[in-house]
Amino acid sequence: MTHAHPHHHASPPHHHASPGPDQQYGAGGQADILDLDAEVLAEHTASITAWLPVENAPRRIVDLGCGTGAGTFALLDRFPDAHVTAVDNSSEHLRRLRSKACARDVEERVRTVQADLDAVGWPDLGSPDLVWASASMHHMTYPDRVLRGVHDLLAPGGLFAVVELSGFPRFLPPSAPEDRPGLEERLHAVTDRMQAAHMPHRGADWAPLLADAGFTVEGHRTITATITGFGNAAVSRYALSGLQRLRGAVVEALSREDLAALDRLLDTDSPYSVLHRDDLTMRTERTVWAARRT
């Protein structure tokens, strides 16, 4: 079930000096996570695109930090006359996105561009009516410069949608695992400390930053998603991949007991594996800010 309620929240960033959960498994491993996120949260993403305060249906859309295409395809569904320019710095992400576009028979409506958005001077992205940036702005080393770049890129009256995470999804109940309750929150506490120095805009309120860049913020909304894993294999696979990624980031900071308990959860041949648990629930929050170039 997906619940929506207005609330100020915000979220994460990138270009880590040391590996964090976003980087542990390289582009391929991260792409798998993005694919699972898109599958599990498809309804959630559609609810965000439906909420956007567009004045006229956009025809030209840019998806900044598109990943493997969750936002791209949600926007193509929402706006059937639109074309999307999907921008990412990962060739693997773009390769997967192109494959999905072909499978969905929408390849003629999608253009992919590989680019580092932190670099000075972007490739030609046209003059879009809508720019979408989901879970990507927090990755920018120079977000103020990127926001100004988006402002200048947009057509007059165009809309900029910034979507951010409250953090990586949670899956286990607080009482799990039975021998080390609270393990998942301890893992996240370690990664939060590790990433704080490299993600200074994590948890930021993007509204004043958008205003400083010349936008008029027309609204924001926080979506809370709670999705049961019982009978949902994608949630179980997401939990497995997510905990594997966390393990790579925190292994040296964990106690021996916590590491052993985590490895039991990750052992797919073990009856204790997350793949075999019937008490998983994916819990996540995302906030969207809608800002207009006036």
C-alpha positions in Angstrom: 0.0 0.0 0.0 1.3 3.5 -0.8 0.3 6.4 1.4 0.9 10.1 0.5 1.0 13.0 2.8 2.5 16.5 2.6 5.7 16.9 4.6 9.0 18.6 4.4 11.7 16.0 3.9 14.7 15.6 1.6 17.6 13.6 1.0 21.1 12.1 -0.2 24.5 12.9 -2.6 27.5 11.3 -4.6 31.1 11.4 -5.8 32.3 9.7 -2.7 36.0 9.8 -1.8 35.7 6.3 -0.3 33.3 3.5 -1.4 29.9 3.7 0.1 26.8 1.6 -0.5 26.2 3.3 -3.8 29.5 2.1 -5.2 30.3 -1.2 -3.7 29.3 -3.4 -6.6 30.1 -1.1 -9.5 27.7 -0.1 -12.3 26.3 -3.6 -12.8 25.4 -4.2 -9.2 24.0 -0.7 -8.8 22.0 -1.2 -12.0 20.4 -4.4 -10.5 19.4 -2.4 -7.5 17.9 0.4 -9.7 16.0 -2.2 -11.7 14.5 -3.8 -8.5 13.6 -0.4 -7.1 11.8 0.5 -10.4 9.9 -2.8 -10.3 8.8 -2.6 -6.6 8.0 1.1 -6.6 6.4 1.4 -10.0 3.0 2.5 -8.5 4.8 4.9 -6.2 6.7 6.5 -9.1 3.5 6.8 -11.1 1.9 8.6 -8.2 4.6 11.2 -8.2 4.4 11.9 -12.0 0.6 12.1 -11.7 1.0 14.8 -9.0 3.3 17.1 -11.0 1.7 20.5 -11.5 2.3 20.7 -15.2 0.5 23.6 -17.0 0.5 21.8 -20.3 1.6 18.3 -21.1 5.3 18.5 -21.7 6.6 17.4 -25.1 10.3 17.6 -24.3 11.6 16.0 -21.1 15.1 15.6 -19.7 15.7 12.9 -17.1 18.9 13.9 -15.2 20.7 11.0 -13.6 18.2 8.6 -15.2 19.8 5.4 -13.9 18.2 2.4 -15.7 15.0 4.3 -16.6 12.5 4.2 -13.7 11.6 7.9 -14.2 12.1 7.9 -17.9 9.4 5.2 -18.5 7.0 6.5 -15.9 7.2 9.9 -17.6 6.7 8.3 -21.1 3.6 6.6 -19.7 2.3 9.8 -18.1 2.9 12.0 -21.1 2.3 9.8 -24.2 3.3 12.6 -26.7 6.6 13.4 -25.0 10.1 12.5 -25.9 12.7 12.0 -23.1 16.4 12.7 -23.2 17.9 10.4 -20.5 21.2 11.5 -19.1 23.6 9.5 -16.9 27.3 9.1 -16.4 27.1 5.3 -16.5 27.3 3.6 -19.8 25.9 0.4 -18.2 22.8 2.3 -16.9 22.2 3.8 -20.3 22.7 0.4 -22.1 20.0 -1.1 -19.9 17.7 1.8 -20.4 18.0 1.5 -24.2 17.3 -2.2 -24.0 14.1 -1.5 -22.0 13.1 1.2 -24.5 13.4 -1.3 -27.4 11.5 -4.0 -25.4 8.7 -1.5 -24.8 8.7 -0.3 -28.4 9.4 3.3 -27.4 13.0 3.6 -28.6 12.0 6.4 -31.0 10.8 8.5 -28.0 14.1 8.1 -26.0 17.5 9.6 -26.6 20.3 8.7 -24.2 23.2 11.0 -23.4 26.3 10.0 -21.3 27.5 13.0 -19.3 29.0 14.1 -16.0 26.5 16.6 -14.7 29.1 18.0 -12.3 31.4 19.0 -15.2 31.4 22.5 -16.5 29.6 22.7 -19.8 26.9 20.1 -20.5 26.1 18.5 -23.9 23.2 19.9 -25.9 20.0 18.8 -24.1 17.7 21.0 -26.0 15.1 23.3 -24.2 12.9 21.0 -22.3 9.5 21.7 -20.8 10.2 19.4 -17.9 13.4 18.3 -16.1 13.2 15.3 -13.8 15.9 14.5 -11.3 15.2 11.5 -9.1 17.7 10.4 -6.4 20.4 12.2 -8.4 20.8 15.8 -7.1 22.2 14.5 -3.8 25.0 13.0 -5.9 26.2 16.3 -7.2 29.4 17.8 -5.8 28.3 21.3 -6.9 24.5 21.2 -6.6 24.1 25.0 -6.7 25.8 25.1 -10.1 23.7 22.2 -11.4 20.5 23.9 -10.2 21.4 27.0 -12.1 22.3 24.9 -15.1 18.8 23.3 -15.0 17.2 26.7 -14.6 19.0 28.0 -17.7 18.2 24.8 -19.6 14.4 24.9 -19.1 12.1 26.6 -21.4 10.4 29.6 -19.8 7.6 28.4 -17.7 9.1 24.9 -17.6 9.0 22.7 -14.5 11.8 21.1 -12.6 10.9 18.0 -10.4 13.5 17.0 -7.8 12.8 13.7 -6.1 14.9 12.6 -3.2 15.1 9.6 -0.9 14.9 9.6 2.9 17.6 6.9 2.8 18.1 3.4 1.6 14.9 1.3 2.1 14.5 -0.8 5.2 13.2 -4.4 5.0 13.6 -6.3 8.3 11.3 -5.9 11.4 13.1 -4.4 14.4 13.1 -7.7 16.1 15.2 -9.4 13.3 17.3 -11.3 13.1 16.3 -13.2 16.2 19.9 -13.5 17.5 20.8 -9.9 16.7 17.7 -7.7 16.8 18.1 -4.2 15.4 20.8 -5.3 13.0 19.5 -3.4 10.0 19.4 -0.1 11.8 22.9 -0.6 13.1 24.1 -1.1 9.5 22.4 2.1 8.4 23.8 4.0 11.3 27.3 3.0 10.2 26.7 4.0 6.6 25.1 7.3 7.6 28.3 8.2 9.6 30.5 7.1 6.7 28.6 9.1 4.1 28.0 12.3 6.1 31.3 13.8 5.0 30.8 12.9 1.4 27.1 13.7 1.2 26.7 17.2 2.7 23.3 17.7 1.1 21.8 14.5 2.4 18.7 15.4 4.3 18.7 19.0 2.9 15.6 21.0 2.2 15.9 21.6 -1.5 13.3 24.5 -1.5 15.7 27.3 -0.6 18.4 26.0 -2.9 15.9 25.9 -5.8 14.7 29.5 -4.9 18.4 30.7 -4.8 18.8 29.3 -8.3 15.9 31.4 -9.6 13.0 28.9 -9.4 9.6 29.4 -7.9 8.8 26.4 -5.8 5.1 25.5 -6.4 4.8 22.5 -4.1 6.3 19.6 -2.4 5.0 16.3 -1.2 6.4 13.3 0.7 5.3 9.8 -0.4 5.6 6.9 2.1 5.7 3.4 0.6 5.1 0.3 2.7 5.2 -2.8 0.6 4.9 -6.3 2.1 7.4 -8.9 1.0 5.1 -11.8 1.6 4.6 -13.4 -1.8 6.6 -10.7 -3.5 9.9 -12.1 -4.8 11.1 -8.7 -6.0 11.0 -7.3 -2.4 13.0 -10.4 -1.2 15.6 -9.9 -4.1 15.8 -6.2 -3.3 16.4 -6.9 0.4 19.2 -9.4 -0.5 20.9 -7.0 -3.0 20.6 -4.1 -0.6 22.0 -5.9 2.4 24.8 -7.3 0.2 25.7 -3.7 -0.8 25.5 -2.5 2.8 27.8 -5.4 3.9 30.5 -4.3 1.4 30.4 -0.8 2.9 30.4 -1.6 6.6 32.2 -4.9 6.9 35.2 -3.4 8.7 33.0 -1.5 11.2 30.7 -4.4 12.3 31.1 -6.5 15.4 31.9 -10.1 14.8 28.4 -11.1 16.0 26.7 -8.6 13.7 28.7 -9.7 10.7 27.9 -13.4 11.4 24.2 -12.6 11.7 24.3 -10.6 8.5 26.1 -13.4 6.6 23.4 -15.8 7.7 20.8 -13.4 6.2 22.8 -13.3 2.9 23.4 -17.0 2.6 20.9 -18.0 -0.1 21.3 -21.7 0.8 20.5 -21.0 4.4 16.9 -21.3 5.9 17.8 -17.9 7.6 18.3 -16.1 4.3 16.2 -13.1 3.6 15.0 -14.9 0.5 13.2 -17.3 2.8 11.7 -14.9 5.3 8.0 -14.2 5.3 8.3 -11.0 7.5 10.0 -8.6 5.1 8.3 -5.2 4.5 10.0 -2.6 2.3 9.7 0.8 3.9 10.9 4.0 2.2 10.1 7.7 1.8 10.6 10.0 -1.1 10.0 13.7 -1.3 9.3 15.6 -4.5 9.7 19.4 -5.0 8.1 21.0 -8.1 9.8 24.2 -9.1 9.1 26.4 -12.1 11.2 28.7 -14.2 9.0 31.8 -14.2 
